[in-house]
Amino acid sequence: MKTTLYGIPNCDTVKKARTWLAEHGQEFTFHDFKKQGLEEGTVAAWLGQVGWEALVNRKGTTWRNLPEERRAQVVDGASALALMLEHPSVVKRPVLEGAGPLAVGFSDSAYAAIFSREAA
């Protein structure tokens, strides 16, 4: 499976992940989910792997700008899926798919571990 990095290009954490991948010679496709959107099947698969609490960025601007009533409606995978399709920017970034287990967020050590397993 090819490696895809999902995010938005102006996000600092996504920039760090893209730089890390490039510096470590990892081929990947970048999917800008603000411009390209997110498919329901893709997000549903992510939810099956890591759960909605890991995917919904409740610290970000998009979440904070939602009306309290809308935030209160997000209580399970189905309601989180609807929110993420409606507001892709609420997805915690980046999402790395295809290089082992789904990775949400970025850290040097996590990416090093992911790609050392892939090489083994």
N, C-alpha and C positions, 0 to 999 in steps of 0.2 A: 504494500500500500504506500502511496506517495505521502510525503509529509506536507501538511497544510497548516499554516499559521493564520488564525482568524483574529481580526481586530480592526482598529482604525489607525490610519497612518500617523496622526498627530498625537497619539497617546504615548507618553514617555515610557511606560512599561513595555508597550509593543515595540517601540524603537529599540529598547535594550535587548529584547528577544531577537529582533531581526539582526541587530549587530552581532550578537552572540552566535547566531546560526551562521552568518556570513564568515565571521572570523574563524569558526571551527569547520569550515568547508562543508556545511550541511546544506544539501539542496532542499528547497522548499518552495511551495507556492503560497503567495500571500493573498488572502481573501479579505477585502475591505467590506465588512458587513454593513457599513453605512451606505456605500454605493451599490454593492452587489446584493445586499439583503441577506436574509437567512432563510433556509428552507425548513419547513416544519419537521420533516423527517430527520434532518441533521440535528436540530435542537432536541428532538425527542430522543435520539440515540445518545446524545450527550447526557441528558437527564437520566437515562438508564445506566450510565456509567458512573456519574459523580453526584447525582442528586441536585435538586433545585437550589438548595442552600449554598452550594459551592459556586453555582453559575450566576446567581443574581447578585450583582454588586450593590449592596445596600449602603455603601459608603460614598458612592459616586454622585455626581451632580444630577444625572438623569433621575435616579431614585429619589433624591432629596426634593427635586422639583415636581414630582408627582403629587397630586392631591392626596391627603391622608386617607381618604376613603378608598382610593385606588390601591395604595400600598397595603391597606388592611385586607384587600381581597386576595392577596398573594399568600396562599396558605398551603399549597401543595404543588406537585409537578404540573398538573393541568393548568392551574391558574398562572404559574410561573411561565409555562410555555406560551400562553396567550400574551403575557406581558412582554416577553423577549421578542416575539414576532412583531408586536406592535411598536416596541421601542428597543431596537437592537443594541443601542448604546448602554442599556442596563446590564448587558452581559459582562461579567468580569473578564478582563483582558490580560493577556492574550489567551486564546485557546489553541493548543497544539495537538493536532490529530495525526495519527499515522506513524508515529515514532515510538510505539509502545502504548502504555496506558494513556488515556486522555489526560493532558496536563492543563490546568487552569491557573493563570497567573504566571509569573516568571521569577526564577532565581537562578544564579549561576550554578549552584550546586545541584539543583533539581534537573536542569538541562544536561549537566555533565553526567549525572546518573542515568538519565534516559538514553543518551546517546552512547554511553559506555556499554549499556545492556544490549543496544542494537548492534554494536560492533562485535559483541561476544558470540 
